């Protein structure tokens, strides 16, 4: 008479192990970053098309927690952004950038985000504590991001991602991504 373990083994003989897909996701994100850098390098976006303010703006404090969301963004989506539950498609570190360089870089990054299928960004701007005008770049980055139509949510990062010296930025879905996965973020 066959035992329970013999029956179990007989039933399981055709079962195959499911391959882990986490490695593939990391490779895809790496490819997205490479593709973005390639597209940004060959991009010929004229600085005259850049509508981001370069004049006077409202300054924020170096340690201030920044937060912004468009009307209609689902509360759970914004909560997930604040808690870093979405993977970052790209990390931009602006340390050492002038205001002019940061303005151009952010404009190009967000302008090409839908082409490159970028949805969630981590932008590190620093706090500028040692500068004559503390949080100058932080103030500009926050102001610029709120000017861009593709940006639907912004929040200061958790300590492990740079804290108040970094921002999580959630962008609108591209039309392609919306067709493939309509409920990923909202």
Secondary structure, DSSP 8 states (H G I E B T S, - for coil): ---HHHHHHHHHTT-------HHHHHHHHHHHHHHHHHHHHH----GGG-----S------TT---EEE-TT--HHHHHHHHTT-S--SEEEE-TT--HHHHHHHHHHHHHTTTTTT--EEEEE----TTSSSTTHHHHHHHHHHHH-TTEEEEEE--GGGTGGGEEEEEE---HHHHHH-TTS--
